[in-house]
């Protein structure tokens, strides 16, 4: 589960502690033993000491109220299963602890979401895919594509329509940064929820994308293509008429830096854009924009600078014209 304190980090120490308290009072109520020893929660990357310090500093002020709350917890006689106990506890947390910080409201909501998903999984409606198991390489392609977005009801369908031509849904990953407009619901691609404390944070954005690219490569993918939600990567159709996957299969480079062009709208000769039709067929005017050249296709972990325009690692820029195109904006002239 995503770290509920924010900043896009996994469970931190304070989240672990709170989860332990919740599980303990429920286990006591049901007369069950609690396993001691190494925690089950695995940290996938080194903790950020500043975020941990913030959690623990705030926790010092919360602690007296929280411990007193858990000592007073009384479940109803109808709470006879772990699920019913967690749902009751979520309601109690929301009523009694939300005044401390909105964090506790998110904790309560997370409990309710987890129980709903657990029950649906037990009924066979959904299937869990444990993150600890090694991903089996797709039978369709050993290549993945990744983006990140928040509330993109316009761009996201266009992005998906294009990349689904080349990637199976199981190889498409969307980092969903707190979307609340429903645009990322009921999609069959991989939706990974992430949270940032600031509305827009360049450093957080680079970190969360780098971590996901690393995880995808470790899981068995040979290449990962990262492109933002308003970017379409197109190989030269004269050299690669079969499209993007054909291009990736033929390259033998660890990192490829794409060549960027802006799509331009000539308002005197081109009609208004129809989003349900091919974008590239409706716009014939392009402008080279070297400021948006980016190292986006990689077979190894990259360390990007903010904006993803550069990385520490050497990135090959192919010599022939139109190697890859990034359509990064729709603007009028």
ABEGO torsion letter per residue (X at the ends): XBBAAEGGBBBBAAAAAAAAAAAAAAAAAAGBBBBBEBBABBBABBBBAAAAAAAAAAAAAAAAAAAAAAAABBBBAABABAAAAAAAAAAAAAAAAAAABAAAAAAAAAAAAAAAAAAAAAAGABBBBBAABBBBBBAABABBBBBBBBGBAAAAAAAAAAAAAABBAAABBBBBBGBAAGAABGBABBBBBBBBABABBAAAAAAAAAAAAAAAAAAGBABBBBBBAABBBBBBAAABAAEAAAAAAABBBABBBBBBBBBBBBAAABBBBBAABBAAAABABBBBBAAABBBABBABBBBBBBGGABBABBBBBBABBGABBBBABBBBX
